[in-house]
Structures are given as C-alpha cells and as structure tokens.
Amino acid sequence: MSDEYMKDVYGLDTPEATRDHYQKWASSYDSEVASHGYITPTRVAEALWSKLPEPQTPILDYGCGTGLSGQALRTAGFEVIDGIDPTPRMLEEAESKGVYRQLSSFEISNPNPVNAGAYKAIAAIGVISVGAAPPETFDMLMKALPKGGLLAFSFNDHTLKDYSYTCRLNDWLDIGAARLLFREYGPHLPGMDLKSDVYIVEKA
C-alpha cells in the first residue's frame, strides 16, 4: 500500500493546495487510511451519541470527505446526516456510501458555508487540522450552532502541537462561550502511531 498522499498531507499550507490534494486522493483515500486503522471517526461519533442519543436529530458532517465520518455517525445511531465538503471527487465517494440525506459542496473561499442555526449538532471529524481546515474553522462552526448546540471534533497529534488550533478552543472555553462536555485522548491512526483528542463542546 502506497502512502503517497498520506505522507504529504501535513505539509499543505493553503486551502487551494488542500482541496487539490484531496481531489487527487479521493479514489484511494478509504483504503489508505484503513490500512493504518483510522479509528477517529468512530470515536467522535460514539462520543457525540453519548451526549445526544437522538436518531432523528439532523447532524451536519462538515468536511465529510469520502463519507467515512458519515458511516461512523450512522453506525453510532444517527439516521439524518447531511454532508458538506469542498472537494467534488470526495463527495462522489461519499454519495456511494448511501448514508447521507443530502450532500453539497461549497467554495473554500466562502467564510460562512454553514447556515446559522440549521443544525443542533455539527461533526468535524479530522477536519480542523494541520493539512486540512485552518483554526478559524472552529470559530465559524461554533457561530453556526444555536445556543446549546454541540460541536463534535478531533485534533490529531500534529494539530495538538500547533498552538493556533488549541488556542481557538481555549478562547471559547475561557470566556464561558462554550462548555467542554467530553475530551478523550486515544488512537487516531494506530498504524502510524498517531493519536488524537476527541471533543464534544456545547455552545453556551
């Protein structure tokens, strides 16, 4: 199994480079991450279900990619899942999974691709990350949630080392704009000896 896309992902430094990289990676993404035991989607989905065990509550899978996160959310118990991703070929792979109510694309230049208040819970699994979405994405998603809404997300080891990401989370927590309901450090890509923090945050 070649890791040609995996090894390059953490060096991407612009939204355009990231989108182009994932566009090329789409067809082999699932098999490549599976070969390393990618477990974070399952961990995030189960954590969200533990705080929101409501099958019919619509969930937004932000940065849904090929749909592995949507599959995890469905397996955890959620039955109404919408996916959004800026990469057309990733969305084609997600469509084939058959777990989404609807799928849509957005321009990476759009500062607010999520309709405010439209979802009680948003999942951003492996999305707000070095090599993927920038730290500001955390602010955007929190602002899109209604009061009491939940954001389920993960920071892998690479991201945890970049203070600009954890700083966004801590800013919200420190001023009381959000409450930390769940945090657990555990396996991410065991085959690469990478771990991740999984979080559930409630908007205050």
Order of alpha helices (4+ residues) and beta strands (2+ residues): alpha-alpha-beta-alpha-beta-alpha-beta-beta-alpha-beta-alpha-alpha-beta-beta
